[in-house]
Amino acid sequence: MKAPTLSIDIPAQIAENNISIEVNGVKNQKVYINDVEVGIIGTEGTLVIRLPLNMGENSFSITLTTL
């Protein structure tokens, strides 16, 4: 099984209230952000997620599980 990867282009400063990330994994893996299911990896092996941002530093826990 291929290891999951995360693709994100983080600018030095973000003026928006959210950011999009791409999670790469195996088709049908469930994706969790901060222990909440947010989607399933599609047939292309990716899932794009839009994350809300707060003022200051933001941290997220991303977990993938196999169905």
Backbone torsions as a table, in degrees:
resi	resn	phi	psi	omega
1	MET	NA	135.7	179.2
2	LYS	-74.2	138.8	178.3
3	ALA	-70.1	140.5	178.2
4	PRO	-68.5	152.2	176.6
5	THR	-132.4	162.5	179.6
6	LEU	-124.2	128.8	177.8
7	SER	-113.5	122.7	-180.0
8	ILE	-153.9	138.0	177.2
9	ASP	-112.5	99.3	-174.4
10	ILE	-96.8	114.4	174.9
11	PRO	-72.5	162.0	-179.8
12	ALA	-60.1	-38.2	177.2
13	GLN	-131.6	141.6	179.7
14	ILE	-118.3	124.9	-178.5
15	ALA	-94.4	-8.7	-178.1
16	GLU	-95.3	169.4	179.7
17	ASN	-92.8	6.4	178.9
18	ASN	-155.9	168.5	179.8
19	ILE	-144.5	146.3	177.7
20	SER	-98.4	137.3	174.6
21	ILE	-126.4	154.4	176.3
22	GLU	-114.9	122.9	176.9
23	VAL	-101.8	126.8	179.8
24	ASN	-109.9	129.4	-179.7
25	GLY	-159.3	-151.8	-178.8
26	VAL	-98.2	139.6	179.1
27	LYS	-47.0	136.2	177.5
28	ASN	75.6	6.5	172.9
29	GLN	-72.5	139.7	175.0
30	LYS	-82.4	141.9	179.5
31	VAL	-114.3	130.4	179.3
32	TYR	-120.1	136.2	171.5
33	ILE	-115.6	122.5	-178.2
34	ASN	50.1	44.5	176.8
35	ASP	67.9	16.4	176.7
36	VAL	-116.0	126.2	179.7
37	GLU	-65.2	128.3	-177.9
38	VAL	-118.6	-7.3	179.1
39	GLY	163.6	-177.6	-179.6
40	ILE	-128.9	137.4	177.7
41	ILE	-60.0	130.2	-177.1
42	GLY	-84.0	-174.2	-176.7
43	THR	-63.6	-25.2	177.7
44	GLU	-81.0	-5.7	180.0
45	GLY	83.8	17.1	-178.9
46	THR	-136.1	158.8	171.7
47	LEU	-144.4	125.2	177.1
48	VAL	-97.0	129.7	-177.1
49	ILE	-124.4	137.4	175.5
50	ARG	-101.5	118.7	-177.0
51	LEU	-104.1	135.3	176.1
52	PRO	-74.6	144.2	178.8
53	LEU	-117.9	145.6	173.2
54	ASN	-107.5	163.6	176.2
55	MET	-62.0	132.8	179.7
56	GLY	97.0	-154.7	-177.2
57	GLU	-78.7	139.7	178.8
58	ASN	-125.7	139.0	175.6
59	SER	-132.9	147.3	-178.2
60	PHE	-137.5	145.3	173.1
61	SER	-105.6	122.1	-178.7
62	ILE	-114.7	126.0	-178.5
63	THR	-129.0	139.7	174.2
64	LEU	-117.5	137.6	175.8
65	THR	-130.6	152.1	178.3
66	THR	-90.3	137.6	179.1
67	LEU	-66.9	NA	NA
